[in-house]
Amino acid sequence: MVNGQSDIGLDIPCKYYLDAKAKAAPINMVFPVEGGISIPRNAAMFKQAKNPNAARLFVAWLFTEEGQKSIVTSGLQGTMPGARAVEGTPPGMQLHPIDWMTLKSQYNGYLTTFQKIFKQ
């Protein structure tokens, strides 16, 4: 989109939009009145990790207030209840968390809706 190769982009993190807009990219963001989805990102540690305790501490830290602030600063929505919104998100915008199992189980319905909307 920023390079003019596409007219529309879906699921663009707000921070990426704001960064591009600050560099004078000719784009605008539309925030649906129904709210947006918040898809969780995964964190894991390898079974044979060299430093398993450090990995456990890092994963635990992600759930702390400081960890949530770091996630938001990176441009992704925090995952804990009450996590502050990413800068630039409209005040009061409702986020609808969706987990991977929900995406998998409802994929056909989501696909049908997207096709109906974007084939116009």
Summary of the structure (lengths in Angstrom):
residues: 120
radius of gyration: 17.2
end to end distance: 19.0
largest distance: 52.1
contacts: 234
relative contact order: 0.16
helix: 39%
strand: 5%
